Amino acid sequence: MSELIVIAFDDETTGFEMRAELVKMQKDYLIEMEDAVVVTREGEDDIKLHQAVNLTAAGAVGGGFWGSLIGLVFLNPLLGAAVGAGAGALAGRFTDIGINDDFMREVGHSLQPGGSAVFVLVRKMTADKVLDRLEHFHHKGRVLQTSLSKADEEKLREALSGQNPPAVPDAS
């Protein structure tokens, strides 16, 4: 089961930096993400979603390829490519995978203008190594929402605040 994590920042740049770090960790097999989106709030009602994958463009490319192929069969590859690209772009525009866009916009309204939030849908991760790699973000972010257990959420909050967990007294 996937876990949702939402972390807010006071500026836009840090949100994009965190997503880039998460992508690096995915390449190092420390985390497996289904979706990672940066939401920015430039003004009062100006909420923007910065998806990792542009589904409209991907749909247009795929549709153009298949349209050209079908167009070759019917001896009009240019018309087929145009129709296929248009249909693919339209399908990509209305496809929503991962985190619900309406939910992200709703949470985006709670950000201060100029702020950002990173929405991450995590399939699995090596939590201790991921938290160590997020050391650069100490004192910069705050956890808005998660579906993690209370203990794991608290570890994430501590990591972002730059605090070390309290030491366990020695029982000797």
MDAnalysis code that builds the backbone (N, CA, C; Angstrom):
import MDAnalysis as mda
import numpy as np

u = mda.Universe.empty(516, n_residues=172, atom_resindex=np.repeat(np.arange(172), 3), trajectory=True)
u.add_TopologyAttr("name", ["N", "CA", "C"] * 172)
u.add_TopologyAttr("resid", np.arange(1, 173))
u.add_TopologyAttr("resname", ["MET", "SER", "GLU", "LEU", "ILE", "VAL", "ILE", "ALA", "PHE", "ASP", "ASP", "GLU", "THR", "THR", "GLY", "PHE", "GLU", "MET", "ARG", "ALA", "GLU", "LEU", "VAL", "LYS", "MET", "GLN", "LYS", "ASP", "TYR", "LEU", "ILE", "GLU", "MET", "GLU", "ASP", "ALA", "VAL", "VAL", "VAL", "THR", "ARG", "GLU", "GLY", "GLU", "ASP", "ASP", "ILE", "LYS", "LEU", "HIS", "GLN", "ALA", "VAL", "ASN", "LEU", "THR", "ALA", "ALA", "GLY", "ALA", "VAL", "GLY", "GLY", "GLY", "PHE", "TRP", "GLY", "SER", "LEU", "ILE", "GLY", "LEU", "VAL", "PHE", "LEU", "ASN", "PRO", "LEU", "LEU", "GLY", "ALA", "ALA", "VAL", "GLY", "ALA", "GLY", "ALA", "GLY", "ALA", "LEU", "ALA", "GLY", "ARG", "PHE", "THR", "ASP", "ILE", "GLY", "ILE", "ASN", "ASP", "ASP", "PHE", "MET", "ARG", "GLU", "VAL", "GLY", "HIS", "SER", "LEU", "GLN", "PRO", "GLY", "GLY", "SER", "ALA", "VAL", "PHE", "VAL", "LEU", "VAL", "ARG", "LYS", "MET", "THR", "ALA", "ASP", "LYS", "VAL", "LEU", "ASP", "ARG", "LEU", "GLU", "HIS", "PHE", "HIS", "HIS", "LYS", "GLY", "ARG", "VAL", "LEU", "GLN", "THR", "SER", "LEU", "SER", "LYS", "ALA", "ASP", "GLU", "GLU", "LYS", "LEU", "ARG", "GLU", "ALA", "LEU", "SER", "GLY", "GLN", "ASN", "PRO", "PRO", "ALA", "VAL", "PRO", "ASP", "ALA", "SER"])
u.atoms.positions = np.array([
    [0.838, -1.181, 0.000],
    [0.000, 0.000, 0.000],
    [0.884, 1.245, 0.000],
    [0.509, 2.238, -0.749],
    [1.287, 3.472, -0.861],
    [0.976, 4.418, 0.289],
    [1.967, 5.244, 0.608],
    [1.837, 6.242, 1.668],
    [1.926, 7.633, 1.051],
    [1.079, 8.547, 1.509],
    [1.103, 9.925, 1.047],
    [1.847, 10.779, 2.060],
    [2.744, 11.623, 1.572],
    [3.484, 12.552, 2.419],
    [3.403, 13.927, 1.764],
    [3.016, 14.939, 2.557],
    [2.934, 16.316, 2.063],
    [3.807, 17.184, 2.962],
    [4.805, 17.846, 2.360],
    [5.731, 18.698, 3.094],
    [5.678, 20.091, 2.491],
    [5.488, 21.102, 3.351],
    [5.371, 22.494, 2.892],
    [6.662, 23.263, 3.150],
    [6.909, 24.248, 2.277],
    [8.077, 25.118, 2.388],
    [7.633, 26.564, 2.213],
    [8.430, 27.485, 2.740],
    [8.100, 28.906, 2.656],
    [8.443, 29.512, 1.300],
    [9.232, 28.797, 0.496],
    [9.592, 29.308, -0.832],
    [9.378, 28.216, -1.871],
    [9.416, 28.598, -3.134],
    [9.182, 27.643, -4.211],
    [10.405, 26.782, -4.496],
    [11.583, 27.371, -4.424],
    [12.816, 26.691, -4.806],
    [13.054, 25.428, -3.994],
    [12.805, 25.488, -2.699],
    [13.082, 24.342, -1.840],
    [12.192, 23.157, -2.189],
    [10.961, 23.405, -2.588],
    [10.082, 22.320, -3.003],
    [10.641, 21.578, -4.209],
    [11.135, 22.317, -5.197],
    [11.714, 21.684, -6.379],
    [13.016, 20.961, -6.030],
    [13.800, 21.531, -5.101],
    [15.032, 20.872, -4.668],
    [14.731, 19.544, -3.986],
    [13.679, 19.523, -3.155],
    [13.341, 18.265, -2.473],
    [12.893, 17.213, -3.479],
    [12.072, 17.606, -4.450],
    [11.640, 16.624, -5.447],
    [12.849, 16.081, -6.211],
    [13.795, 16.942, -6.550],
    [15.001, 16.489, -7.256],
    [15.798, 15.505, -6.394],
    [15.894, 15.774, -5.101],
    [16.606, 14.861, -4.203],
    [15.880, 13.522, -4.103],
    [14.553, 13.557, -4.052],
    [13.777, 12.314, -4.008],
    [13.970, 11.493, -5.283],
    [14.056, 12.164, -6.427],
    [14.297, 11.461, -7.696],
    [15.682, 10.817, -7.681],
    [16.686, 11.526, -7.126],
    [18.030, 10.943, -7.006],
    [17.990, 9.702, -6.118],
    [17.247, 9.785, -5.014],
    [17.147, 8.639, -4.114],
    [16.439, 7.466, -4.793],
    [15.495, 7.768, -5.669],
    [14.823, 6.698, -6.405],
    [15.803, 6.007, -7.335],
    [16.687, 6.779, -7.969],
    [17.705, 6.182, -8.842],
    [18.685, 5.329, -8.049],
    [18.870, 5.657, -6.761],
    [19.743, 4.880, -5.878],
    [18.991, 3.745, -5.184],
    [17.743, 3.527, -5.553],
    [16.894, 2.454, -5.021],
    [16.640, 2.568, -3.514],
    [16.596, 3.797, -3.004],
    [16.284, 4.019, -1.594],
    [14.794, 4.256, -1.385],
    [14.128, 4.717, -2.439],
    [12.707, 5.022, -2.359],
    [12.071, 4.665, -3.696],
    [10.841, 4.214, -3.643],
    [10.086, 3.924, -4.861],
    [8.815, 4.759, -4.814],
    [8.716, 5.738, -5.719],
    [7.595, 6.671, -5.724],
    [6.640, 6.357, -6.865],
    [5.350, 6.529, -6.581],
    [4.338, 6.459, -7.632],
    [4.160, 7.827, -8.271],
    [4.270, 8.871, -7.461],
    [4.028, 10.223, -7.938],
    [4.771, 11.204, -7.046],
    [5.254, 12.282, -7.620],
    [5.890, 13.362, -6.866],
    [5.542, 14.671, -7.564],
    [4.781, 15.522, -6.879],
    [4.287, 16.762, -7.474],
    [4.659, 17.932, -6.576],
    [5.116, 19.016, -7.189],
    [5.367, 20.251, -6.450],
    [4.194, 21.188, -6.730],
    [3.586, 21.689, -5.660],
    [2.486, 22.643, -5.771],
    [3.013, 23.991, -5.306],
    [2.816, 25.021, -6.124],
    [3.255, 26.363, -5.747],
    [2.046, 27.286, -5.649],
    [2.192, 28.271, -4.795],
    [1.146, 29.290, -4.654],
    [1.824, 30.645, -4.829],
    [1.662, 31.204, -6.013],
    [2.297, 32.485, -6.312],
    [1.494, 33.654, -5.780],
    [0.180, 33.555, -5.847],
    [-0.697, 34.625, -5.380],
    [-1.872, 34.043, -4.627],
    [-2.853, 34.879, -4.360],
    [-4.005, 34.458, -3.560],
    [-4.723, 33.249, -4.157],
    [-5.028, 33.286, -5.451],
    [-5.740, 32.177, -6.091],
    [-4.923, 31.531, -7.210],
    [-3.619, 31.696, -7.175],
    [-2.759, 31.192, -8.235],
    [-2.024, 29.938, -7.767],
    [-2.718, 28.808, -7.790],
    [-2.159, 27.518, -7.391],
    [-1.724, 26.780, -8.661],
    [-0.460, 26.350, -8.713],
    [0.041, 25.621, -9.881],
    [0.566, 24.261, -9.449],
    [0.236, 23.252, -10.238],
    [0.718, 21.902, -10.012],
    [1.834, 21.623, -11.011],
    [2.983, 21.238, -10.510],
    [4.134, 20.931, -11.360],
    [4.352, 19.415, -11.310],
    [3.707, 18.726, -12.248],
    [3.759, 17.268, -12.303],
    [5.140, 16.824, -12.776],
    [5.561, 15.663, -12.319],
    [6.841, 15.109, -12.758],
    [6.759, 14.641, -14.212],
    [5.565, 14.184, -14.633],
    [5.365, 13.692, -15.995],
    [4.243, 14.503, -16.629],
    [4.503, 15.082, -17.791],
    [3.486, 15.825, -18.518],
    [2.674, 14.830, -19.347],
    [1.494, 14.468, -18.836],
    [0.675, 13.457, -19.508],
    [0.126, 13.943, -20.837],
    [-0.101, 15.244, -20.974],
    [-0.608, 15.775, -22.241],
    [0.429, 15.587, -23.343],
    [1.684, 15.936, -23.048],
    [2.754, 15.785, -24.042],
    [3.005, 14.312, -24.355],
    [3.011, 13.477, -23.317],
    [3.232, 12.041, -23.540],
    [2.110, 11.453, -24.392],
    [0.885, 11.879, -24.132],
    [-0.249, 11.399, -24.918],
    [-0.155, 11.849, -26.364],
    [0.291, 13.084, -26.581],
    [0.427, 13.598, -27.943],
    [1.490, 12.826, -28.719],
    [2.608, 12.526, -28.075],
    [3.675, 11.777, -28.746],
    [3.201, 10.365, -29.095],
    [2.610, 9.697, -28.100],
    [2.105, 8.342, -28.355],
    [1.007, 8.325, -29.399],
    [0.088, 9.290, -29.312],
    [-1.000, 9.374, -30.284],
    [-0.493, 9.678, -31.678],
    [0.515, 10.541, -31.770],
    [1.100, 10.861, -33.072],
    [1.730, 9.648, -33.722],
    [2.430, 8.851, -32.907],
    [3.048, 7.630, -33.438],
    [1.992, 6.666, -33.968],
    [0.996, 6.354, -33.130],
    [-0.034, 5.406, -33.544],
    [-0.884, 5.967, -34.681],
    [-1.127, 7.274, -34.676],
    [-1.883, 7.889, -35.773],
    [-1.132, 7.783, -37.093],
    [0.195, 7.983, -37.050],
    [1.004, 7.847, -38.261],
    [0.972, 6.423, -38.776],
    [1.075, 5.484, -37.862],
    [1.059, 4.080, -38.257],
    [-0.268, 3.710, -38.907],
    [-1.351, 4.122, -38.291],
    [-2.674, 3.843, -38.869],
    [-2.855, 4.614, -40.179],
    [-2.328, 5.856, -40.214],
    [-2.395, 6.651, -41.443],
    [-1.652, 6.006, -42.603],
    [-0.542, 5.322, -42.304],
    [0.186, 4.618, -43.359],
    [-0.671, 3.519, -43.985],
    [-1.435, 2.849, -43.165],
    [-2.301, 1.784, -43.660],
    [-3.355, 2.363, -44.607],
    [-3.885, 3.543, -44.277],
    [-4.930, 4.164, -45.089],
    [-4.375, 5.214, -46.049],
    [-3.058, 5.206, -46.278],
    [-2.355, 6.050, -47.249],
    [-2.451, 7.554, -46.957],
    [-2.570, 7.945, -45.693],
    [-2.553, 9.352, -45.344],
    [-1.893, 9.526, -43.963],
    [-0.568, 9.333, -43.906],
    [0.111, 9.355, -42.609],
    [0.091, 10.725, -41.928],
    [0.095, 11.826, -42.691],
    [0.082, 13.150, -42.059],
    [-1.234, 13.417, -41.342],
    [-2.328, 13.091, -41.993],
    [-3.627, 13.262, -41.357],
    [-3.747, 12.344, -40.143],
    [-3.275, 11.109, -40.286],
    [-3.301, 10.162, -39.176],
    [-2.487, 10.649, -37.992],
    [-1.300, 11.223, -38.268],
    [-0.441, 11.740, -37.191],
    [-1.116, 12.903, -36.483],
    [-1.709, 13.792, -37.256],
    [-2.371, 14.961, -36.659],
    [-3.553, 14.549, -35.783],
    [-4.392, 13.670, -36.311],
    [-5.558, 13.208, -35.550],
    [-5.102, 12.421, -34.323],
    [-4.105, 11.550, -34.508],
    [-3.598, 10.749, -33.396],
    [-2.978, 11.604, -32.305],
    [-2.199, 12.617, -32.689],
    [-1.577, 13.508, -31.702],
    [-2.643, 14.289, -30.944],
    [-3.634, 14.757, -31.653],
    [-4.723, 15.495, -30.998],
    [-5.493, 14.622, -30.026],
    [-5.825, 13.418, -30.457],
    [-6.561, 12.496, -29.588],
    [-5.720, 12.083, -28.393],
    [-4.421, 11.828, -28.618],
    [-3.527, 11.446, -27.519],
    [-3.348, 12.568, -26.517],
    [-3.211, 13.803, -27.001],
    [-3.068, 14.953, -26.102],
    [-4.330, 15.140, -25.275],
    [-5.479, 14.993, -25.907],
    [-6.749, 15.130, -25.189],
    [-6.894, 14.045, -24.124],
    [-6.536, 12.821, -24.478],
    [-6.606, 11.717, -23.505],
    [-5.636, 11.967, -22.355],
    [-4.427, 12.415, -22.670],
    [-3.440, 12.701, -21.628],
    [-3.874, 13.830, -20.720],
    [-4.542, 14.818, -21.283],
    [-5.006, 15.969, -20.502],
    [-6.015, 15.547, -19.429],
    [-6.857, 14.587, -19.767],
    [-7.906, 14.176, -18.840],
    [-7.556, 12.929, -18.031],
    [-6.327, 12.449, -18.192],
    [-5.878, 11.308, -17.408],
    [-5.258, 11.820, -16.119],
    [-5.644, 11.234, -15.006],
    [-5.075, 11.631, -13.717],
    [-4.566, 10.384, -13.018],
    [-3.250, 10.270, -12.928],
    [-2.681, 9.149, -12.208],
    [-2.049, 9.680, -10.933],
    [-1.957, 8.850, -9.949],
    [-1.302, 9.257, -8.720],
    [-2.213, 10.053, -7.809],
    [-1.727, 11.181, -7.333],
    [-2.415, 11.990, -6.335],
    [-3.491, 12.835, -7.012],
    [-4.640, 12.917, -6.390],
    [-5.778, 13.654, -6.925],
    [-5.448, 15.148, -7.046],
    [-5.632, 15.711, -8.245],
    [-5.317, 17.119, -8.492],
    [-6.162, 18.067, -7.648],
    [-7.448, 17.756, -7.475],
    [-8.319, 18.622, -6.675],
    [-7.849, 18.675, -5.222],
    [-7.410, 17.543, -4.688],
    [-6.882, 17.494, -3.329],
    [-5.634, 18.372, -3.211],
    [-4.746, 18.291, -4.203],
    [-3.512, 19.091, -4.157],
    [-3.829, 20.582, -4.229],
    [-4.786, 20.970, -5.059],
    [-5.168, 22.384, -5.143],
    [-5.767, 22.864, -3.819],
    [-6.583, 22.013, -3.201],
    [-7.197, 22.361, -1.917],
    [-6.126, 22.594, -0.849],
    [-5.165, 21.702, -0.766],
    [-4.076, 21.871, 0.199],
    [-3.213, 23.067, -0.185],
    [-3.061, 23.309, -1.478],
    [-2.270, 24.447, -1.950],
    [-2.798, 25.785, -1.450],
    [-4.103, 25.874, -1.217],
    [-4.679, 27.118, -0.690],
    [-4.249, 27.386, 0.747],
    [-3.767, 26.364, 1.449],
    [-3.307, 26.576, 2.827],
    [-1.864, 27.083, 2.872],
    [-1.182, 27.100, 1.720],
    [0.187, 27.615, 1.671],
    [0.175, 29.132, 1.681],
    [1.240, 29.711, 2.207],
    [1.368, 31.161, 2.127],
    [1.793, 31.531, 0.707],
    [1.408, 32.705, 0.209],
    [1.846, 33.109, -1.131],
    [3.373, 33.086, -1.226],
    [3.869, 32.518, -2.329],
    [5.307, 32.363, -2.520],
    [5.811, 31.026, -2.006],
    [4.949, 30.251, -1.372],
    [5.345, 28.971, -0.794],
    [5.118, 27.814, -1.748],
    [5.549, 26.642, -1.309],
    [5.371, 25.437, -2.107],
    [5.145, 24.244, -1.188],
    [4.688, 23.161, -1.776],
    [4.524, 21.903, -1.052],
    [4.895, 20.776, -1.996],
    [5.495, 19.740, -1.431],
    [5.839, 18.552, -2.191],
    [4.886, 17.447, -1.760],
    [4.185, 16.881, -2.729],
    [3.275, 15.766, -2.506],
    [3.967, 14.525, -3.050],
    [4.168, 13.534, -2.208],
    [4.864, 12.320, -2.627],
    [3.999, 11.113, -2.285],
    [3.804, 10.256, -3.262],
    [3.111, 8.996, -3.049],
    [4.186, 7.908, -3.107],
    [4.475, 7.320, -1.947],
    [5.599, 6.392, -1.802],
    [5.091, 4.958, -1.761],
    [5.644, 4.114, -2.622],
    [5.324, 2.683, -2.581],
    [6.102, 2.002, -1.470],
    [7.421, 2.229, -1.477],
    [8.264, 1.683, -0.409],
    [9.537, 2.497, -0.325],
    [10.174, 2.426, 0.852],
    [11.409, 3.174, 1.043],
    [12.219, 2.570, 2.176],
    [13.501, 2.869, 2.160],
    [14.386, 2.547, 3.263],
    [14.425, 3.805, 4.123],
    [13.545, 3.854, 5.121],
    [13.250, 5.089, 5.846],
    [14.474, 5.740, 6.471],
    [15.334, 4.985, 7.132],
    [16.467, 5.606, 7.818],
    [17.423, 6.269, 6.831],
    [17.672, 5.633, 5.686],
    [18.574, 6.214, 4.688],
    [17.945, 7.430, 4.006],
    [16.639, 7.367, 3.764],
    [15.947, 8.506, 3.159],
    [16.001, 9.708, 4.106],
    [15.728, 9.488, 5.379],
    [15.772, 10.590, 6.358],
    [17.168, 11.181, 6.460],
    [18.201, 10.336, 6.383],
    [19.573, 10.848, 6.406],
    [19.851, 11.746, 5.204],
    [19.337, 11.362, 4.042],
    [19.576, 12.149, 2.822],
    [18.784, 13.455, 2.801],
    [17.772, 13.563, 3.659],
    [16.982, 14.802, 3.728],
    [17.575, 15.802, 4.712],
    [18.783, 15.544, 5.183],
    [19.437, 16.420, 6.156],
    [19.555, 17.856, 5.642],
    [19.725, 18.021, 4.356],
    [19.839, 19.361, 3.738],
    [18.577, 20.205, 3.969],
    [17.466, 19.559, 4.246],
    [16.190, 20.262, 4.385],
    [15.808, 20.536, 5.840],
    [16.754, 20.327, 6.778],
    [16.479, 20.636, 8.187],
    [16.105, 22.103, 8.323],
    [15.143, 22.381, 9.127],
    [14.659, 23.732, 9.435],
    [14.024, 24.434, 8.239],
    [13.757, 23.722, 7.156],
    [13.176, 24.364, 5.971],
    [11.730, 23.949, 5.727],
    [11.373, 22.719, 6.062],
    [10.042, 22.221, 5.738],
    [9.259, 21.818, 6.964],
    [7.969, 21.688, 6.752],
    [7.088, 21.206, 7.812],
    [6.106, 20.214, 7.201],
    [5.806, 19.194, 7.964],
    [4.898, 18.151, 7.502],
    [3.476, 18.675, 7.607],
    [2.760, 18.689, 6.482],
    [1.361, 19.108, 6.478],
    [0.434, 17.928, 6.700],
    [0.745, 16.803, 6.029],
    [-0.149, 15.660, 6.107],
    [0.607, 14.417, 5.677],
    [0.291, 13.290, 6.319],
    [0.839, 12.005, 5.882],
    [-0.188, 10.916, 6.149],
    [0.057, 9.778, 5.546],
    [-0.710, 8.585, 5.883],
    [0.206, 7.579, 6.582],
    [1.354, 8.065, 7.064],
    [2.302, 7.226, 7.796],
    [1.763, 6.912, 9.184],
    [2.371, 5.944, 9.821],
    [2.026, 5.671, 11.217],
    [2.479, 6.863, 12.060],
    [1.924, 6.986, 13.255],
    [2.287, 8.119, 14.117],
    [3.783, 8.135, 14.413],
    [4.368, 6.972, 14.660],
    [5.800, 6.900, 14.967],
    [6.644, 7.346, 13.774],
    [6.305, 6.869, 12.563],
    [7.062, 7.250, 11.372],
    [6.868, 8.725, 11.040],
    [5.658, 9.234, 11.230],
    [5.415, 10.653, 10.988],
    [6.238, 11.509, 11.946],
    [6.336, 11.081, 13.186],
    [7.122, 11.831, 14.171],
    [8.605, 11.829, 13.791],
    [9.114, 10.709, 13.291],
    [10.512, 10.648, 12.836],
    [10.745, 11.632, 11.686],
    [9.785, 11.717, 10.778],
    [9.899, 12.647, 9.659],
    [9.880, 14.088, 10.161],
    [8.974, 14.401, 11.078],
    [8.916, 15.753, 11.648],
    [10.233, 16.114, 12.329],
    [10.794, 15.177, 13.082],
    [12.065, 15.419, 13.766],
    [13.192, 15.647, 12.761],
    [13.196, 14.858, 11.676],
    [14.242, 15.001, 10.666],
    [14.166, 16.364, 9.996],
    [12.959, 16.833, 9.696],
    [12.813, 18.136, 9.038],
    [13.076, 19.293, 9.993],
    [12.811, 19.084, 11.266],
    [13.053, 20.167, 12.226],
    [14.519, 20.241, 12.624],
    [15.288, 19.197, 12.307],
    [16.710, 19.191, 12.638],
    [16.969, 18.672, 14.042],
    [15.947, 18.166, 14.706],
    [16.129, 17.636, 16.051],
    [16.539, 16.180, 15.972],
    [17.304, 15.783, 16.946],
    [17.631, 14.370, 17.064],
    [16.609, 13.740, 17.983],
    [16.214, 12.512, 17.726],
    [15.282, 11.868, 18.649],
    [15.902, 11.744, 20.031],
    [15.104, 11.817, 21.083],
    [15.651, 11.728, 22.419],
    [16.365, 10.396, 22.635],
    [17.477, 10.454, 23.339],
    [18.245, 9.241, 23.599],
    [17.505, 8.364, 24.602],
    [17.604, 7.077, 24.377],
    [16.989, 6.119, 25.298],
    [17.957, 5.908, 26.458],
    [17.518, 6.087, 27.714],
    [18.433, 5.907, 28.828],
    [18.953, 4.476, 28.887],
    [20.208, 4.365, 29.257],
    [20.832, 3.040, 29.369],
    [20.314, 2.336, 30.602],
    [19.913, 1.086, 30.476],
    [19.296, 0.340, 31.573],
    [20.321, -0.428, 32.390],
    [21.582, -0.036, 32.420],
    [22.569, -0.801, 33.183],
    [22.756, -0.351, 34.581],
])
